[in-house]
Amino acid sequence: MYFIDVQGTLIEDNTKLPTRGATAFIDYLNRDKIPYMVITNSTKNPSDEFLNYLNSIGLNIPRDHYLDPLMMLESHIDKNQKIAAYGSEPFLGVLTAMGYQLEYVTPDVVLVAIKEDFSPDEYSQMIEFLLGGAKLIGMHETTLYVKNHKRYPGVGAILKMLEFATSVSYTVVGKPSLPFFTEALQRLSAQKEGASFRDITIISDDVKGDIIGAQALGMKGIFVLSGKYRSSEEIIPSLKVQERPAEIYADMQAILESL
């Protein structure tokens, strides 16, 4: 059974097209009826729109095999709450379309998603709201954000910076939060009754943002080098032994060839 990341794992960060072996791997899972969930931290597009895009590029992922943070947001933030949201313009548009109230005067929640060009004034505004009593929530806890062959601090890095600056702890909607993984497991259980975390192998290009948290729950981690990291030496030597992924492959094709 598998949990499979998307950006940098199934699709290229820059081209947004399938990585080597990605379509064949999904076809293999579908053909052999192997239980799996595609679990992404994507938040720039409505859930159905992004899933439709993945299908349009050859990744034949059924709707009941897919989960993203937007599908979990209502369990974290009530629509009566005022949100100071920070992220890309498409993300802010998605929130508005979902019925959330964006407010930047006295918000109840500071909600952080990804953007490569946060300004110092935005960080200052976040800090003022947090010190004024707003809650801090991240859409996910990725380590790095990759765009146009450049690497930027991910949402996880920004959350930790804000926590250090304000002493306000944060919660996470998407990966690697326990509620997100638990929801993915419940959906996987519809494919295979009695599934547990120990039955699952997670495949991702983000060790800290995905694999470490998953392995702490009993999952097996497979790290792919098709996304955030150019070599395992950029990240593996800094990890504790128990944090290191069980296996490392170049991409989805290499995993498929190993089966």
N, C-alpha and C positions, 0 to 999 in steps of 0.2 A: 504494500500500500504506500502511496506517495502523497506528500504535500509538495507542490512545485511552485516556486517563485516565477515571476514574469520578467520584469525589467532586468536585463543583463543575464538572464537565465534562458527564458524562452524567446525573448526578442532582444535585438541589439539596442543598446542605449542611444546610439546616434541615428541609425537608419529606421528604427522601430519595425524592422523586418525580422523574421525568424532567425534565430541562431542556427548554426550548423547542427543538424540532427533533431531540431525541436519538433518539426512537424511529424517526422518519422516516429519519434518517441511517443507523442500523443496518439498517433494512429495505432502504435503497438499496444498502448494501454487500452484503447477503445476496442480493438480487435479481440484482445485476449481477456476482456472484461476484468481488468485489474483495477481495483478501487483506487481513486485518486481525487484530490482537490487541487485546483489551481488557486493559489492564495497570493494575491497581489496587494501592494500598498498604493496602487494607482488611485489618484483622487482628482485628476484634472478633467475627467469626463464622467457623465452619469454612468452608473454600473452597466446598464444594458448596452449603452453606446460603446463602451470600451470592450465589452465581451463580443459585441457584433464586429468590432474592428479586428479582434484576434481571430475570429472565425473567417473574416474576409481575406486574411493573409495566409490561410491554410491551416490554422490551429483549430481543429474541430473539437472545441470544448463545449459540452452540453451545459445548459444554464444551471443545472443542479450540481455541477462539478466546479463551481466558481464562487469565490468570496473576496470582497474587498472592504476597506474600512467604511466607505459610504453606506454600506449595507448594515453596519453596526452602530452608526452614529446616534440614532435615536435612543439606544440603550445607554448612552453616555450623556447626552445633552437634550434636555427638554426644549421643545420649540417655543415655550414661553420665556426662556432665558435669552438675555441679550448677549450677542457674541461679537467680540472684536477678533475677526479672523484675519490671518496673515498667510499669504500664499500667492499663487499665480492668479491672474484675472479669470481664467476659465474655472479654477476651483471656487473662487468667490461667487461666480455665476451659478455654479452647481448648487452651492449652499442656498442661495436666494431662491432658485427654482424648487428646492426641497422644502421651502417654507420657513427657513431660519431668518431671524431678525438680526441684521448686522448693525452694530452700534458702537461708536468709538468715543463715547463721552463717559458713561458709567456702566461698562459691561460687567456681566456676571462671570463671563468666561473669556480667557484668551486662548484662541484655537490656532495652532501652528501647523501648516502644511509646508510643502517645499516650494522654494523659489531661489533662483541663483543670485538674485541681486537685491537682497534685503538691504535697506538703507540704515545708517546709524539712527536716523530719526524714528524709524519703525521700531528698532530695538529699544530706544528710549521710551517710546509710547507703551510698548509691552511692559517694560519695567515699572512705569508709573501705575499702570492698571493692576499689576500683580501686587505691588506694595500697597495699593488701595483696597485689596481684598478679593480681587478676581481669582478664579481658579485657573490653573494652567493645564491644558490638554493638548496632546500631540496627535495628529492623525495617524502617525506611526513613529518608529524609532530607528529609521535608517541611519547608517553611519556616514555615507557619502552619497552625493547626488552627482550624476554624470550627464553632461550635456556638451555637445560639440567638442568632444575629446578633452574636456576640462572637468576636473573634479572639484566639487564644492562641499562645504559642510552639510551633512544631511540633517533631517529634522531631529534625530536623536542628539546630534552634537549641539544644535541650537537649544534644545530643551535643557540639556545639562548646563549650558552657559547661563541660561535664565535662572535655573535653579540655584546655581552658585552665586549669581548676582543678587538674588532676592530672598533666598532660603525658602522659597515656595516649591513644594514638591509637585510632581506632575503625574498624570495618568496618560495612558496610550490607548487609542482606539484600535489600531491595526496591529500588525506584527511588531514586536514579539510578545504582545500582551497575552496573559492567560485567557481572558474572555474571548479574544479572537481565535486563538488556537482551539479553545473548547468548542466554540461555534463550528469551526471547521471540522472538528472530530465528530460532532453531532450530525453534521451533514454527510460525512463519510460513512457514518454508521447506517445511513439509509441504503448505502451500496453494499455494506458488509456488516451485518448485525454483530454486536459484541466487539467491534474494533476498539483498540486502546492506543494510547500514544506509543507504547512499546512496539506496536505492529508497524509503525510508520517510519518511512525514510523521507527526510526533507531535503530537497535539492534547491540550492540558492547560491548567489554570488556574494551574499552579505553575511559574513561570519558573525559579527557582533550584533547586527540588526535582525538576524533570523535564526542562525544555526545554534548559537550558544543557548538562547532561551529555549529552543526546541529540544536540545539535548538534555537540558536540565529537567525536562518533563519525561524523559525516557526515549525520545526519538533518536534515530540514527541520522547524523548529518553528512551530507555530501556537498562539498564546496566546488563550484565551477569557476573557472578563470576567464569566462566570456564576458564579464561585466566590469565591476568596480575595480578589480585588482589585476595588474598586468602579470604578476607572478605571485606564487604563494609566499615568497620571501618578504613581500611587503607587509604581511599581516601575521602569518603563522608563528614566527619566532617570538612575537610579543605576547602570545596567548599562554595561559596556564595549560598544563597537560590535559586537564579535564574539559577545557574549553575547545580543544582542537577537534576539527571535524574528523570523522572516521575515515573518509576517503576524499581524495582530490582528483578532479578530472579537468581536462581542457574545456569541454563543452558537453552538450547533450548527446552528440554523436559518439563521443568517447565513452559515455555511460552506456549507451545502447550497445556498443560493440563489446562491452565487458560482461553483458548479461548472458 
